[in-house]
Amino acid sequence: MTTSRREFLGTGLAAGAALTLGRPGALRGADVRALSTVRPERAPHPLNILILGGTSMLGPHIVAYALGRGHTVTTFTRGRTKPTVHQDLFHHVEQLVGNRDSDLEALKGRSWDAVIDNTGYVPRHVRDSADLLKGHTGRYLFTSTGSVYNLNQDSVDEDSKLLDVPEPESEDVNKYYGELKVLCEQAVQERYGEAATIVRRTSGSPTSRMPTHTSCRVGCSSVSRSCEPSHSEPRTC
Ligand SMILES: NC(=O)c1ccc[n+]([C@@H]2O[C@H](COP(=O)([O-])OP(=O)(O)OC[C@H]3O[C@@H](n4cnc5c(N)ncnc54)[C@H](OP(=O)(O)O)[C@@H]3O)[C@@H](O)[C@H]2O)c1
């Protein structure tokens, strides 16, 4: 995939007047107006994007932005949670149902240009999806967290030491949220190398110990380490 990070994530440009999608239907009328607060520029090369997740906090905003860019979006969830924002846009989204813990059947035999893994908390889940999608996606973006660092220190930046993982076999996300994210990141990087992108997301709130401009790491290895300003939700996790 040759689309640059800035082309993929860039903001601030007007949405195209006519947004035609390959599947499941074309955006028009109210749907286009719903995108008016997002205003992404139409992508020069529309992509097929799979979001592992897509319906809770971050997901619907990614869906709206990607559709606004003219990309085709597929989500993968258990089918329990309904989005509370951008609901109407989900008519234009292929919604696959499964479970990262036990059922990836809906992903088998399918290919996407890019995968956005928003729901990787357990390393086993990330290894399973990353393995299954290997050779079926040009890029695997993993949504991580600033909690991979010890935030109880005066300052943190991208080069700060990551948390040690005392119990690597644990799947106790409540106890080891940041530690398990470290292992999830590693699983993606080991499998995808240059085709991996790791985003370390934080709240970006004024009380956050991480300055916004160093609050995430976009891209691994040779990919740019600079970060666009964070505008995420006011909650750090
Ligand atoms: N909030 C913050 O401030 C913050 C800060 C730092 C990092 N992060 C990271 O940002 C990411 C954002 O998460 P998000 O919830 O906003 O993502 P999202 O893309 O909105 O997707 C969440 C959806 O995933 C589905 N899901 C949950 N468990 C699943 C499973 N086992 N199998 C299949 N689908 C499942 C749920 O739908 P169903 O119930 O229908 O399955 C849920 O609605 C997380 O990785 C988090 O660690 C967040």
The ligand as an SDF file (V2000), in Angstrom:
LIG
                    3D

 48 52  0  0  0  0  0  0  0  0999 V2000
  -10.5890    5.7610   25.4690 N   0  0  0  0  0  0  0  0  0  0  0  0
   -9.3810    6.2380   25.5750 C   0  0  0  0  0  0  0  0  0  0  0  0
   -9.1470    7.3590   26.0410 O   0  0  0  0  0  0  0  0  0  0  0  0
   -8.2090    5.4050   25.1120 C   0  0  0  0  0  0  0  0  0  0  0  0
   -6.9430    5.7980   25.4690 C   0  0  0  0  0  0  0  0  0  0  0  0
   -5.8580    5.0420   25.0230 C   0  0  0  0  0  0  0  0  0  0  0  0
   -6.0640    3.9400   24.2090 C   0  0  0  0  0  0  0  0  0  0  0  0
   -7.3240    3.5610   23.8990 N   0  0  0  0  0  0  0  0  0  0  0  0
   -7.4890    2.3840   23.0480 C   0  0  0  0  0  0  0  0  0  0  0  0
   -8.3520    2.7460   21.9950 O   0  0  0  0  0  0  0  0  0  0  0  0
   -9.0200    1.5750   21.5170 C   0  0  0  0  0  0  0  0  0  0  0  0
  -10.3990    2.0290   21.2880 C   0  0  0  0  0  0  0  0  0  0  0  0
  -11.4090    1.1500   21.6280 O   0  0  0  0  0  0  0  0  0  0  0  0
  -12.9210    1.4430   21.2020 P   0  0  0  0  0  0  0  0  0  0  0  0
  -13.7610    0.6710   22.1530 O   0  0  0  0  0  0  0  0  0  0  0  0
  -13.1540    2.9000   21.0660 O   0  0  0  0  0  0  0  0  0  0  0  0
  -12.9510    0.7100   19.7630 O   0  0  0  0  0  0  0  0  0  0  0  0
  -14.0770    0.6550   18.6540 P   0  0  0  0  0  0  0  0  0  0  0  0
  -13.4240    0.6380   17.3320 O   0  0  0  0  0  0  0  0  0  0  0  0
  -15.1270    1.6650   18.8880 O   0  0  0  0  0  0  0  0  0  0  0  0
  -14.6710   -0.8420   18.8110 O   0  0  0  0  0  0  0  0  0  0  0  0
  -15.2780   -1.2980   19.9690 C   0  0  0  0  0  0  0  0  0  0  0  0
  -16.2160   -2.4550   19.6070 C   0  0  0  0  0  0  0  0  0  0  0  0
  -15.4970   -3.6820   19.5280 O   0  0  0  0  0  0  0  0  0  0  0  0
  -16.3910   -4.7450   19.7760 C   0  0  0  0  0  0  0  0  0  0  0  0
  -15.7210   -5.8080   20.5170 N   0  0  0  0  0  0  0  0  0  0  0  0
  -15.3270   -5.7840   21.8230 C   0  0  0  0  0  0  0  0  0  0  0  0
  -14.8190   -6.9730   22.1590 N   0  0  0  0  0  0  0  0  0  0  0  0
  -14.8770   -7.7530   21.0590 C   0  0  0  0  0  0  0  0  0  0  0  0
  -14.5190   -9.1080   20.7800 C   0  0  0  0  0  0  0  0  0  0  0  0
  -13.9860   -9.9290   21.7140 N   0  0  0  0  0  0  0  0  0  0  0  0
  -14.7150   -9.5970   19.5320 N   0  0  0  0  0  0  0  0  0  0  0  0
  -15.2560   -8.8240   18.5680 C   0  0  0  0  0  0  0  0  0  0  0  0
  -15.6470   -7.5440   18.7860 N   0  0  0  0  0  0  0  0  0  0  0  0
  -15.4550   -7.0180   20.0140 C   0  0  0  0  0  0  0  0  0  0  0  0
  -17.5450   -4.1580   20.6060 C   0  0  0  0  0  0  0  0  0  0  0  0
  -18.7720   -4.3940   19.9160 O   0  0  0  0  0  0  0  0  0  0  0  0
  -19.6180   -5.6890   20.3630 P   0  0  0  0  0  0  0  0  0  0  0  0
  -19.9740   -5.4790   21.7940 O   0  0  0  0  0  0  0  0  0  0  0  0
  -20.7910   -5.6760   19.4290 O   0  0  0  0  0  0  0  0  0  0  0  0
  -18.7340   -6.8540   20.1570 O   0  0  0  0  0  0  0  0  0  0  0  0
  -17.2560   -2.6800   20.6730 C   0  0  0  0  0  0  0  0  0  0  0  0
  -18.4000   -1.8890   20.4290 O   0  0  0  0  0  0  0  0  0  0  0  0
   -8.7250    0.4630   22.5000 C   0  0  0  0  0  0  0  0  0  0  0  0
   -7.7420   -0.3970   21.9380 O   0  0  0  0  0  0  0  0  0  0  0  0
   -8.1390    1.1860   23.7120 C   0  0  0  0  0  0  0  0  0  0  0  0
   -7.1670    0.4100   24.3900 O   0  0  0  0  0  0  0  0  0  0  0  0
   -8.4130    4.2590   24.3360 C   0  0  0  0  0  0  0  0  0  0  0  0
  1  2  1  0
  2  3  2  0
  2  4  1  0
  4  5  1  0
  4 48  2  0
  5  6  2  0
  6  7  1  0
  7  8  2  0
  8  9  1  0
  8 48  1  0
  9 10  1  0
  9 46  1  0
 10 11  1  0
 11 12  1  0
 11 44  1  0
 12 13  1  0
 13 14  1  0
 14 15  2  0
 14 16  1  0
 14 17  1  0
 17 18  1  0
 18 19  2  0
 18 20  1  0
 18 21  1  0
 21 22  1  0
 22 23  1  0
 23 24  1  0
 23 42  1  0
 24 25  1  0
 25 26  1  0
 25 36  1  0
 26 27  1  0
 26 35  1  0
 27 28  2  0
 28 29  1  0
 29 30  1  0
 29 35  2  0
 30 31  1  0
 30 32  2  0
 32 33  1  0
 33 34  2  0
 34 35  1  0
 36 37  1  0
 36 42  1  0
 37 38  1  0
 38 39  2  0
 38 40  1  0
 38 41  1  0
 42 43  1  0
 44 45  1  0
 44 46  1  0
 46 47  1  0
M  CHG  2   8   1  16  -1
M  END
$$$$
